[in-house]
Amino acid sequence: MSAHPVHWIDSHCHFDFTQFDSDRESVWQRAKAAGVGELMIPGVTIQQCESLSAFCTHRPWHHALGLHPYFLDQHQTEHLQRLEALLAGGEALAVGEIGLDRVLAQDHEQLEQQWFWFRQQVDLARRFHKPLILHVRGMHDEAAAWLRLCHFSHGGVVHAFTGSAQQARAWHKLGFALGIGGAMTHSRATRLRSTLATLPSEQLLLETDSPDMSPAFWADKRNSPETLPMIAAMLASVQKVSIEQLKGTQASTFRRTFG
């Protein structure tokens, strides 16, 4: 196996979203100049999933395939067959972004719909031996309990983690890394930074969630993968490790998580 270059990897970046249509190439060039060498682009709807392979071709951009709970009203049961066919192609590194979000669920019926899509896609990940990219808000315990119950063993990453140290340990036992991004940089995030200081660097994956989740220091409303090295510098400070040590650990964790 050839050695991978050690550079920053944005493990969760919606770089295909329309917010980047006007200047995507220049943003990418700035990100590369800052030391970002790879992106992971998650799937959110079936239409977007069907275009991701072509979007990432000839670029150091990876992709995942999934149906996000935010777009619940767009998903149809036939999309599961289309998702299965795309996963059979073998190019996607993970199933995601999928998950459970109590804030988005306006009533019990919507929460049950979230559970339906979550369970169906976890089943696809098991069948194709793929890790998961999880969107979990207000339901960490429930999501982790379900994965334990169905003996899910392919790991993945919990995107935008802001949970407790206890929840972090529970995810670690299940083989999941934790996605860390802009939320950590805000002044109100003292509890999150305290939690991160206690966790092994090997469990954390840096991400931007661009164009969303802008860090506190970023004046532009549109977040960008070029902010990743600055977020990394803050995480290195919180964890009391060197930038180069963190960069190497991040690369290893990404390879281990996504293969």
N, C-alpha and C positions, 0 to 999 in steps of 0.2 A: 504494500500500500504506500503510495507517495505521500510525502509530508505536506500538510496544509500550511500555507503562510499564516503567521499569527497577526491578526488584525481584529478590529472591533467588528462584531456581528450584531446587527439589529434584529433581534429574535421575534419581533412583532411589529410590522410596518405595513400599513395599507397604502403602499406606494402606487397602486393602480387606481386609486380613487380620483375622481374628476378634479379635485382641488389641485392636483399636480399637472393637469393636462397642458397648461400654458408654459411651464418652465421645468418639466420633469428632468430633462437632461442636465440643465445647469445645476439643479439641486443635487443630482447624483454626483456630478463632478465636484461640487463643494464637499459633499459627504466623503467622497474618496480622498480628497485632499486633507480632510480632518482625520483620516485613518480608518474609515468604515469600509470594509471590504465585501460584506455580504449582507443580504436582507432575507428575512422570512416573511412571505406575504400570505396571510390567511384567506380562506374562502369565507364568504358571508351569505351569498345567495347562489342559486343554481346557475343563473345567467352569468354571474361574475366568475364562478368556478370554471365554467366552460371556456372562458377566455384566458385563464391564468397560465396555462402551459405555454401558449404562444407569447404572452406578455413577458414571460421570464426567459424565453429562448435566447441563447447567446449572451446571457448576462449572469453574473454571480448572484442571481436572485432565485431563491427556492420558494416553493409554494405548498400550501396545505389546502384541503378541500373540506368545506363544511357549511352548514346552514345555521346562521347566528340567531339567537332568540330575539334580537332587536328587530329582525325582519320577519317576525312570526306570521304577519298577515300576507306575506308573499309566498310562503312555502306551501306546496301541495304534495300530497302523498306520492304522486308520480315522480317527484324530484328525488326521492330516495333511490329509485331505479336508475335515474340519470347519474346520481352521485356514485352509486355502485359501479356503473360502467366507467366513469372517470377514474375511480380508484383502481380498477382492474388494469388501467393503462400503466400503472406502476411509477409514474413520474412524481406524484405528490409524496412529500416526506411525512405527512401527518394528516389526521382528520381534525379539522377545526377551521374556524373558531366556532365551537359549540358550547352549550352550557345552560346554566340556570341563573335567573336574575329576579330576585324577589321585588326589586324596585320597579322593574318593567311590568310585572304581573299585576294588572289592575283588579283582578278578581280570581277566584278559585279556578274558573274555567281556563283562563289564560295560563295559570300556573300548571294545570294539567296538560295543556298543549305543549308547554315547554318541556315537561317531563317526557312526553311522547317523542319529540324530536331528539331529546338528549339520549334516551334509551336506545332508540333506533340507530343513532350514529355511533354510540359506544359499541353496539353490536357489529356495525360495519368495521370499526377499528379493530375489534377482536378478530374478525374473519380475515382481514387483510394484514394483520400483525403490524399495525401502525400506532405510533404514539398519538396522544390527544393534545390539542391546544384548547384549553378551557377558559371560558368566560364565566366567572362565578361571582355573584354579588349577593351577600346576605344569606347564602345557602352553602357555605363551605362544608359544614358538618353533614348535610344531607347528600351533597354530591360525592363526598369521600366515602360515606357509608354505602352508597349504591355501588361504587366501583369495587369496594371490598366485597360486597355481597355477590357480585358477578365475577369475582376473581380476575379483575382486569390486571394484566401483568406487563403491559407495554409502555407504561409511564407516559411522560409528556411534560407539559408546562402549564402552570396555573397563571394565566395572563393577568397583569395588573394587580398583583397580590398586595392587599393591605390588611390582611387578617392578623390574628394573634400568633404568639410564639407556639402555643399549643396546636393551633391549626397548621402552622408551618411544619411542625414535627409529624403531624398526622399525614400530611402530603408527602413528606420525605419517606415515611414508611411505605407509602404506595408507589414510590419511585418517581415522584414528580419534582421537577424544578419549579422555581417561583420566578415569574416575570416581574422585574423591577424597573420602573421608569420615572416619569415626571412627578408622580404623586409624592415621591420621597423628598423632592426638593423644596416643597412648600413649608413655610414656617410652622403651620399647624400640625405637621406630620411628625411630631416629636415621638409619639408612641411607635410609629412605624420605623423610624430610624433606630430607636432603642431595640426593637425586635431584630432588625437587620444586623445590628452589632453583635448579636448572640448567635447568628446562624452561620454555618459553614459556607464559604464562598462558592464551594462546589455545588451548592443547591440553588444558586441564583443565576438568572439569565437577564442581561440588560436588554431593554426594549424602549422604543419611543411611542408606539401606537400612533405614529403620524398618519393623518394630519391632526389627530386629537391628542389630549393629555399633555399639553405644552408644559414644560418645566417652568418654575417660578422665574428663572433668569431670562426667559425667552420672550421678547416683546411681541413677536409676530403671533397672531392668533392661530395661524397654521403651524403646527409642529412639523419638524423635519428630521430625517435621519442624521443630519449633520450635528444635532444636539447630543447624540449618543456619547461621544468622548467626554463631554462636560458632565453628563449624568454619571458616567463612569468615575470621573475624578471625585465626585461627591461620595459615591459608594465606597471607593478605596479609602477615603478619609474616615468614613463611618466604621469601616471594618478594620482600619489600621493595617492595611496592606499597601504595597507599592502599586503604581499604575501598571507596570510591566507584569507583575505577578498576577494582578487581576485580569489583564488581557489574556494571558496564557490560560488561566483557569476558565475564563469565559469560553474560549475556543474549545477547550476540552469538554466542557459541559454541553456545549451545543452539539458537538460530534456524538457524544455519548447519548444525548437525548433523542436526536433525530437520525442517527446512524450515518 
